[in-house]
Amino acid sequence: MGERSVRTMASPAGNLVAVCVSSGSIPKRSVDGARVTTNGLEGDEHAHDKHNRPDRAVSLFDWEILTQLQGEGFHLYPGAIGENLTVSGLHVQHLPPGTLLEIGNVLLRLEQPRKPCYVLDSIDPSLKDVIVGRCGYMASVVREGLVNRSMRVQVSQPNSRAS
C-alpha cells in the first residue's frame, strides 16, 4: 500500500480576493499579483518600523468582515485598512495562531491577530474601536513565491512540518 497523506480530510479553503501594496501608508492599492518574500510583498512599504519584522511580514483580512463593516456604514474596500491579502470563504480571523496557509507555492504561518492602529482614524475615528477582534491576522512567510488575485488559499495543519 502507498504512503498515506498527512491530511486525511479536506482542509478548509478560500480564495484570494485582492493583493494590495503601498508606498507606506493606507489605503494600499490592489495589484494583480506580487512576489512574497520573508520581508513581505515586493512593492509594499511600511511607515512604521514596528511593521518591519518577519512575524509581521504579511497582513490578511477576511472579505466577509470587510463587507460586514461596509454594512455598518464604513467606506471600505480591499486594502483600505492596510491589509496585503484579502481572503474570502476561509474566516482567517477564527483560525488559531500557527495555522499554515498555502497560496500557490507560498506558505504563510498565522502569527497573531492584528491590532487596530491609529492610522485607521483617517478612514473614520470610530473604526479602530469597532474593528477590535476583527482586524485580520499578521503572518510570517515560511516559503516564498508569487501570489495572484483569485488564487486558492488552502489551510494546512500547523503540525505538518513545513519549516
Steps between C-alpha positions, in 0.01 A plus 500: 500500500621854425580762760205676649480879482530697822166660415225241498208742480451795271652810656305826506570721201415844372597739223732795476277798418773765494876549520586847632817709536584862582788744528461505878152620581138397480311432293703239319425462128385178341741337253464188286770317694826529690806305603488402867833490686586453867487882522147521357361590159738657249388855432346540846654746744424575865487842665586363846799284595285278723354351182841402359530166680489145361200411721308793347608454137150460356161618624177318411139610528169319446280618213196407710605736780568774246147469360357485853677829582369649174151407622575687822562815295878499456633577150744209468644300211794258466814675626313778680610395849853414386475127443714328239267209425120500509365145525144372452338180622763407758423707813868563571406701809378181672807287426751435780855638502737257332254408226672464164344644183608385153446742213653346190865440593487749789466370854399742778482438875237697693686664789262731684170681455555851369432788739333814368730801462436874526555535122146363459379839633557634147212276386271562797591593860274225637636221277794392718261438792237324289752272328660357818498120475435503126797685356665203330822312560874553475697218338858393443623356172613136520544457124539783249331521162245686291138573585230620264147618549249211478746232618376229734596534869529160670531436875780264590537330837736693732665176610597396145873583496525790258794696635 
